[in-house]
Amino acid sequence: MKINYNYIKVIGLLLLVGFLFAFSNHRNKTRKVSEPNITFLGENKLFITDANVSKLLIQNREPVSQQPKEIIDLNKLESALKSNPMIKRAEVFMSVNGALSAEIEQKRPIARVNTNASYYIDDEGGFMPLSHNYTARVPLVTGNIDKNKLETVFQFAKTVDEDDFLKKHIIEIRQNDDNTIDFKIRRNSFRVHLGTLKQLEKKINNYKAFYQKALKDQVLDNYAVVNLKFDKQVICTKK
């Protein structure tokens, strides 16, 4: 019987490839995960550090580094990161050689509540705790504040955050018992009574016109209260 050496060679080659694949796959699964590569996205990188993120990357009560690649649950690690109230978005992924990477986007505060409890309001209207690493320079929020009812103060704080003039001048936002808004500005002692948020754009334009005129006339320090409650006029109370 004639032996087909080509056939034997093909079978041998397939067996060798299968062995190498199985060996490589086994080594890949048991490969230890390296220290995570942490990347912060966006401009806001101040409130949570690489060390904070590394502490969140825990699985089976141990850091992910030096654990076998095959036991790492990426979804679980992402959930752990997203559970942190400082983090807005998180994504965890791993390369074929066991390099673990985490991309983090932190929340951005636009106001700081300073009542019985202290915390930030972020740019989506959510809660954000204070950080030991950094204190944001944002307007203080005082008055009658319910953590579960931040909509009114958030809407005004968002307007301030998106307006260069207001963002430069306003240092305090007060929510009164009737849900109306007052605010105070930098360098002058008068209180501005905004009222409700109805006709907000018109009221803000009235305030800007008043401020520029009063600044030019050098009379800003003469007033105790500036009332914007009426959308067609600004009423000032002198000291």
Secondary structure as GFF3:
##gff-version 3
##sequence-region A 1 239
A	DSSP	alpha_helix	5	30	.	.	.	ID=ss1
A	DSSP	beta_strand	37	41	.	.	.	ID=ss2
A	DSSP	alpha_helix	50	56	.	.	.	ID=ss3
A	DSSP	beta_strand	58	59	.	.	.	ID=ss4
A	DSSP	beta_strand	62	63	.	.	.	ID=ss5
A	DSSP	three_ten_helix	69	71	.	.	.	ID=ss6
A	DSSP	alpha_helix	74	82	.	.	.	ID=ss7
A	DSSP	beta_strand	87	94	.	.	.	ID=ss8
A	DSSP	beta_strand	100	106	.	.	.	ID=ss9
A	DSSP	beta_strand	109	114	.	.	.	ID=ss10
A	DSSP	beta_strand	118	122	.	.	.	ID=ss11
A	DSSP	beta_strand	127	128	.	.	.	ID=ss12
A	DSSP	beta_strand	140	143	.	.	.	ID=ss13
A	DSSP	alpha_helix	151	161	.	.	.	ID=ss14
A	DSSP	alpha_helix	164	169	.	.	.	ID=ss15
A	DSSP	beta_strand	170	175	.	.	.	ID=ss16
A	DSSP	beta_strand	181	185	.	.	.	ID=ss17
A	DSSP	beta_strand	191	195	.	.	.	ID=ss18
A	DSSP	alpha_helix	200	217	.	.	.	ID=ss19
A	DSSP	three_ten_helix	220	222	.	.	.	ID=ss20
A	DSSP	beta_strand	223	227	.	.	.	ID=ss21
A	DSSP	beta_strand	235	238	.	.	.	ID=ss22
###
